[in-house]
């Protein structure tokens, strides 16, 4: 059974254009995400899924220079981009990772993949983002079977929802078996993703506190708990949401 991690990435960003290549402790953010994702033992292959737009040519060039797998697809129909990438690489299980999460954790990826694979009856979708979410934002890991992804690809007719890949799955628990992965303590108030300059400032400060990127999300948590004022910089930043739904955290 092949497990493919698909990292969505593009240069366009409403609030922070080009953020995917923003320098974090001497390496582009995308590089941090790829290297951390690739360390997940449950992942057989990692592919960067970008768009066919010319603005993303430089991302493709970087991926090829670094020897990463790269796939190009629709700019706005992200569900189709994921489906076509999974189809191309013949994936049985697909892990959805976004390129603005430089603290993505390989052990957490393994946990979510493991929960999907060992569930009885077998689940269709496992995630640490199903409400009520308990993990810090920026560790978002969604895992689905190819069959579930394909069903969503065929049945989701809402262009706005297709931009977000998985809403059709988690909004239809009557069709899909959902597995919620949670943490014993609610840590959802922590924001470790990068949408704004303030987010990036926090991420850079945290990365500069380590000598490499082999730290875990638990190490990040301990650090920000020791320096609670660090998170003041992006405390008022709000995550953009498409539409309120029962599974938004």
N, C-alpha and C positions, 0 to 999 in steps of 0.2 A: 504494500500500500504506500503510495507516494504522497508526501505532504509538502506542499508548495507554499512558501511565504511570499505574498505579493505586497510590495511596498509601493504605494501610490505616491507619485512625485511629479510636480510641474513647477515651472518658474513663476507662473501667475499666482498672485495672492492679493486679495482685496486690501488687507490691512498691512501686510509686510511683503511686498514683491521681492522675489528672489531669495526668500528666506531659506529655501532648501539648500542653498550653497553658502549660507552665512557661516562664517568661521566660528568654530567652537574649540577652543584650546588647540588651535593649529590644524584643524581638519574641518572640512565642510560638514554641515549637519547631516546631510544625506549619508556621508561616509560613516558617521557615528551610528546611524540607525541600521545601515546594512551590516556593519561589523558585529553589532550587538545581536541583531536578529539571527545572523549566521551561526552564532554560538549556541543556539537552542538545539539540544540533542534530538528533539522530535522533528526538526525541519530537515528535509532532504535537499531542498534547493531554494534559493532566494532569487527573486526576479524584481527588478525595478520596473514598474509599469507607468510609463509617461504617455504623453499625447503625440499626435501626429503634427502638431503645430510647430512652425519653424522656431518659435521662441524656446522650444525644448530641445533643439538640436544640441546645445551645449551639454545638456544632461546626458544625452545619448553618447556624445563623445567622451565624457568623463567615465561613464559606465564601461564603455569599450576599452578605454585606456587602463582601467583598473581590473579588467577581466570579469566584470559582473554581467550576469544575464540581464538583458533589457528588452522590454516589449513596448510597442507603441500602439495606442488605440485612441478611442474617442476622447475628446476633451471634456465634454459635458456628460455623456452617458458613461459614468464610471462603472455602473453595473455591467455594461457590455465590455468595458475594458478588462474588468476582472474575469468575466466569463471567457472571453477570447484568450486571455493569457493562460487561464487554467486548462482550457481545451488544448492550446498549443503545447503545453508542457505535460499533458496527460495526467493531471493531478487527481488524486482521489479525495484529498482533504486540502482545503485552502485556508491559509491564515492571512487575515487582513491586518496590515500594519500601515500607519500613515507616516510620512517622512518628516513630520513636525514633532515627533516624540523621541528626542535624543536620549531619554532614559529608559527606553523600552528594554524590558528585562528578559533575558533568555530563559531563566528558570520559571518566570511567570508564564511565558509562552508555553513551555513544557507542561506546566500545570493545567492550562486551559485546554491544550491539545489532549493531554491525558484524560481530563474529565470527559471530553467528547468520546474518545476512543474506548473508555472503560464503562461508559454509561450503559445501563440495562433498564429498559430497552435502549438500543442505540439512539443517541441524539442526532439531531440534524444541525444544531447550532449551539455553540458554547461561547460565552463571553463574560468578561468582567465589567461590562458596561450596562447590563440589564438592571433596570431600577428595582429596588433602590441601590444605586452604585455605592461601593464602599472603598474602592481603590482611588488613589490620586489620579486626577486627569493628566494624561500623558503616558500612562501605562496601558492604554486601551488595546486590548487584544481580542479579536473576534475570530472564531474558527468555525468552519462549516464544511459539510460534505459537498463534494462536487454536485451530487444529485440535488441538494437543497439550493445551491447556487444556480444550477440550470433551471430549476423550477421557478425561482424568482425571476430569472432572466426572461423566461417565456411568459410569465403571468403579470409581471409588474408593468402597467401601462402608463404610469405617472412619470413624466420626464423629470419632474422636480425630485421625486423620491429616488429615481435611478441615479441621480447625481451622488447619492449617499450610500449606494451599494446594498446595504442590508435592511433598510426599514421594512420592506415587504416581508422579510422572514420574521423579524421579531414583532411585527404588528399582527401576525397571523398565527398565534399559538395553537389554533384549531387545526392548522395544516402542518405545522412544524413542531418537533419536540425540542424545546429550548432548555438549555442548562445554564443556570446562573452561577457564576463563580464569584464568591464574595470573600471579604476579609472580616475577621472577627471584630475588628474595630473600624468604625467609620472614619476613613481618611479622605473622603471625597472633597474636603475643603481645600486640599493642597492642589495647586495648579502648576504642572511641570511640562506643559505643552508649549509650543511657540506659535503664537498668532500675532503678537505685537512686539514692538521694540522693548517694552517692559518685560515681557516673557523672556525674550532673548537675553536681556541683562541678567536675569535671575539664573538662567541656565548656564551662562558663561561663568558666573560667580561660583556656582556649584562645581562645575567641571574644573575650574582653576584650583579647587581645593583638593583634587586627587592627582596622582602622578600618571594615571592611565585611565582607560575607560572600562576596566574590568571590575569596577565597583558594582554593587547590586542596588536595587531600589531601596532595600533596607538601610544601606549606607547613606543614601540620599536623605531618607527620613530622619535618621539619627542626626545628620548634619544640620538640617533645617530646624530640628527641635532644639539643637544647641544654639542656633542663631535665628530665633523666630522673627526678628526684625527684617531678615533678608527677604521674606515673602511679602513684605509690605509693598514692594515695588510693583507687583502685579495683582495685588489683592482685589482691586476694583475692576479688573478685566473680566469680562463675561464671555462665556463661550457662545458663539453663534449657534442658534438652533433653527431647524427648518420649520417644524410645526410641533407643537406640544403633543406628546403621545404617551401612553402608559409606560413606555420603556425608556423615556428620557430620564437621565439622572440629573 
